[in-house]
Amino acid sequence: MKDLLLANPDYATLLLHGLGVTAKLFAISWVLAMILASLLMAVRSAAGPWAQRAVWLFVEYHRNVPGLVQIFVWYFGVPQLLPKAMQQWVNRHDGEFVLSCIALTLYAAAYMSEDLRSGLRSLPRGQADAARSLGMNYRQSLMHILLPQALRAALPPLVNQTLALFKATSLAMTVGVADLMHATRQIENETYRTFEAFVIASACYLAISWLIMGVGAYASRRFSAARH
C-alpha cells in the first residue's frame, strides 16, 4: 500500500481531496438532516391529520426506496423539472455535490425523525404537562424541554443513523462527486492495483466510523452521568 502512494505523490493528494469531499458531504448532510428530522418530528407529533399524513408519506418513501435510487432521482430526474436557467445555474455550481447532498439529507432525515419521535414518546407525560403549567406553548416546551430529552433518549439509534449516513456518502460517486470512493476508483483504473487501492479506502472509512462510534459512546456516558 505504501508503494502505491509512493509510486505517484499525486495519488495521496487525490485521496486526501476525496476524503475532504466525503467529510464535507457527510457534515452538511448530517446537520441539515438533524434540522429537518426535528421539524418532521414536531409536525408528526402535534400538527393536523393532513400534515401528519404528508410527513408519514415522506418518511415511508425515503425509508423504503434505496438511497442510490433517491440520488438518481435527484440527479437525473429533478433537474429536468426545473426551468432552463435554473438547470444551467445548478450545473455551474457543483450540481453533483448539491443534488447528492439534498438526496442524502432527505434520506437520513426520514430515519432520524422516527428515532426522535420514539425518543419523544418515551418521555413521561408529566414533562409536557409541567411545561404547560409554566405557561409555555407547544413550540417552547418542545424546544426547551422535550426535544433535548428526546435527543438523549434517541442517542443510540441516532448514532447508528449517523454511521449509515456516513457510509451512504459513497453512493455519491455514482453521479460524479469526487469523494473518497471516486478517488479510489480513479487510482485503481490507472494502476490496476485493485486490492491496495480499496484497502486504503476501507481503512479510511473504518477509521472515521470508529471515530463516530467513539464520539457517540462518549456522549452517551456524559448524558448518563448528567442524569445521575
Buried (B, 14 or more C-beta within 10 A) or exposed (E): EEEBBEEEEEBBEBBEBBBEBBBBBBEBBBEBBBEBBBEBBBBBBEEEEEEBEBBEEBBEEBEEEEBBEBBBEBBEEBBEEEEEEEBEEBEEEEBBBBBBBBBBBBBBBBBBBBBBBBBBEEBEEEBBEEBEEEEBEBEBBBEEBBBEBBBBBBBEBBBBBBBBBBBBBBBBBBBEBBBBBBBBBBBBEEBEBEEBBBBBBEEBBEEBBEEBBEEBEEBBEEBEEEEE
